[in-house]
Amino acid sequence: MKRIVLLSLMAGWVLVACQKKVEDPEPNPPGPTPPTADQLLKDSVMLFTRDIYLWYNQIPASFNGRNYADPDKIMEAIRPYSRESGFTNPVDRWSFAVKQADWDNASSGIAADLGMGIFFRSNNDLRVTYVEKDGAAGKAGVQRSWRLLKINGNSSINTSDASINFIVDAIYGGKAATIEFQKPDGTIQEIALNPSTYQEYPLALDSVYTNGGKKIGYIVLNSFLGDQAQIRSAMASTFADFGTQGVNELIVDLRYNGGGFVSLWEEMGNYLAPTSANSKTMYRQSYNNKYSDYDTTVFFNKKGTVNPSKIVFIISQNTASASEGLINSLTPHTEVKIVGPSPSNGKPVGYFPIPVGSWYILPVSFRTVNSANQGNFFNGFIPESQVPDGLDKPWGDLTEDCLASAMKYLTTGSFRAATNESSRLSADFLESYKRLPLKKMKVLVEDRRNLSERLKN
């Protein structure tokens, strides 16, 4: 009897206990918080980067892209993981990300500013470096070499931090500006400039000089970005004219050329190459070991009738990427000399835009070498004739420092002698570069999209 009661009590307890569980279940432990759209974007950036980055195997496993504000900051943060044998510091200074709309405009040469470049000739002497003909400055008649005395009434124009910040905002900030210029003849003109959207034209000048019984062609090419059809057409026209006039030696001015499309480097290389280089290796392009099947050798396909025996390139710290690649690719095939105020930027590597959300990321993805397997020029090319950027002279003026030294070499076999003034101005130029870099991208962009398509798939 006692056993039956006990069993009955136990059964009742179990029933009550079961009923209690049904009525008041224990809460499940909370699950993981789903990632935000921003976190997923940064995760995708890192997936691509760990796959295609030239130095992907140097990025530590602990690196977390979510710790950075946006894709561009992630690209900056991976740069220290780019160690190369023979170099003390990391070599990558260029990996970046950009909003797709901004890249589409910049890469196609669409700008929306005052349409001119500026640079310091000395610490308090700010000059116009180049003018875009369809920009506000070009339409107002502003020319290279004009000095800026006042900007919006402010005459404090020097290389101090406060002045630099003010200048950059006024000239490149997409705002209207009233500028007081001093022309080469000493006259002063105040011009009100309003920013506008315009198409850049990188080929700023081409001329032919007869000197010492030689026909010497001079071309100023400020970028390998822009309207590719327009640039190709301009190259074809220029070299057809050079050929008609019997040009046999060349001066190629790349001092403000920050690079651009690989295909435009190739186009220019095919015009500059001597006839003997036809079908020979222009350059080799290689990726990391995951993408070695995309390694490519590109051969010269000679264009035009100009058969140069000598080419003098004018460079500066702003000369980068595709423009450096052009110089490097021609060096084994003809006599190449270099003139300029400073070493070039030193960028023998490149990338292509990878779409991630509304961004393009551009982690350095490939390197190039010439037919002699030379290409590790991370310290830049060193001018054989170091002379200042002649910012006090217009394009094509034979007394302009860089052009004068290049011309002297081609006509006499020796460069223009350096002077104390040249050395002083060159030092000022280098200091100015650190504070006021030209507003031009330093890029070597592979515009054949096969790898980009593979990554998306």
Buried (B, 14 or more C-beta within 10 A) or exposed (E): EEEEEEEEEEEEEEEEEEEEEEEEEEEEEEEEEEEEEEEEBBBBBBEBBBBBBBBBEBBEEEBEBBEBEBBBBBBBBBBEBBEBEEEEEBBBBBBBBBBBEEBEBBBBBBBEBBBBBBBBBBBEBBBBBBBBEBBBBBBBEBBBBBBBBBBEEEEEBBBEEEBBEBBBEBBBEEBEBEBBBBBEEEEEBEBEBEBBEBBBBBBBBBBBBEBEEBBBBBBBBBBBBBBBEBBBEBBBEBBBBBBEEEBBBBBBBBBBBBBBBBBBBBBBBBBBBBEEBBEBBBBBBBBBEEBEEBEBEBBBBBBBBBBBEBBBBBBBBBBBBBBBBBBBBBBBBBEBBBBBBBBBBBBBBBBBBBBBBEBBBBBBBBBBBBBEEEBBBBEBBEBBBBBBBBBBBBBBBEEBBBBBBBBBBBBEEEBBEBEEEBEEBBBBBBBBBEBBBBBBBBBBBBBEEEBBEEBEE
